[in-house]
Amino acid sequence: MIEVTTVTLQLINGDANGIKRCQIAGSSLLTVVIPRDLIAKAKTLKDIPPRGVYYLLEGNRGRLRRVYAGQTTQGISRLDAHNSKKDWWDTAVMFLAPDHEFSLDVVSGLEAKMIGYVKQHGSYEVDNGNVPTPYVNPYNESFIEQLHNDILFRMSFLGFDLDAVGDVFDVDVH
């Protein structure tokens, strides 16, 4: 049997380096990739859920230098605060779902899992301090694990390797 995953990738305004929307068939989780200079344009997109988690990334051609993981109940508008307070990032990757599917318990647990993961993997700086330890309803633990695996798959599909090892900094050799 061949297992198939159907991914829909939409390039907003047909720009491969611009805003991207990504969905997987059978999942209500929406991934939105937002270059920092296109936050205002991204906030005009219709039907974007407000609740979820996200990464702020600094990198070059998918090679990560610095990562921050966070959560939001404000959707894309959450990036406004980071735009004014964190000057290092160039891309946000958001994972959003309708409120009824992403309880605050799930969002907090998922954020903690994401922070723990980036602190343990890869060769990049992590901008988060400590790994939070929110209370997670035990009935949500496997759901959070599934969501995290889905997010890792999507990050890989989009060309952001959270498991990069070795020297990830570009070296200019002349």
Beta strands, then each sheet from edge to edge (+ up, - down):
strand 1: 7-11
strand 2: 20-24
strand 3: 30-35
strand 4: 51-60
strand 5: 63-72
strand 6: 91-97
strand 7: 125-126
sheet 1: 1+ 2- 3+ 6- 4+ 5- 7-
end
